[in-house]
Amino acid sequence: MKKHSVLVADDEKGIVAFIRANLQARGYNVLTAADGRETLEAVERHAPDLIILDIMMPDIDGLEICSRLREWSSLPIIILSARGQDEDKVRALDMGADDYLTKPFSVEELLARIRAVMRRVGEDRLKTNESPLFQSGDLCVDFNRELVSLRGESVRLTPTEYGLLKELVTNANKLLTHSMLLQRVWGPEYRTEVDYLRVFIRRLRRKIEPDPDNPTYIMTEPRAGYRFVAKEEG
């Protein structure tokens, strides 16, 4: 079985050594980077399966790295930060991160977050659908190839964004509660993380809605959840 490769990007040598030792002991291949430029170069050169990224990096901070990567890559990103306020988490997720872990953290929690992210990636690759294509208005989802297009143009989604969209469209016109979406897409340990869900819904709307502020595909059901509204082909 192919080992997953993880890039650990942090300028604190002690944290890097701690994470590397624990990941290697569990069979991961581990790459490291100590600043922003090294991080971007390592992603381009080695194409890791996941990146653990500190926010407070020299030369280029983690949020800027995250934003740059999202211009061309759907690589899963777990942010590390000493900042634990909700607004910090929301900002990181809004910049393209898939998860957010506050320092100090236990190795068990980090490993659980890694497994959750990799599980989402793996499930998206393994799941099949009764119909290989979903068409709604100008939006098309190809489940077999895991491709999304809008008006014939490819839409780049991260694994988490794709997993969320897939859950919505395969249950088109049905109300999916916050808890249902969080447990199905992120896992049971995330069932109360409504802020995560709101951020990813906002990210999806930016990518597939003609007017994200006035959505016509992903509708909010106040205090309940979300509903994907299927349309006739455009």
Secondary structure, DSSP 8 states (H G I E B T S, - for coil): ----EEEEE-S-HHHHHHHHHHHHHTT-EEEEESSHHHHHHHHHHH--SEEEEESS-SSS-HHHHHHHHTTT----EEEEES---HHHHHHHHHTT-SEEEESS--HHHHHHHHHHHHHHHHHHHH---SSSEEEETTEEEETTTTEEEETTEEE---HHHHHHHHHHHTTTTSEEEHHHHIIIII-GGGTT-HHHHHHHHHHHHHHH-SSTTS-SSEEEETTTEEEE------
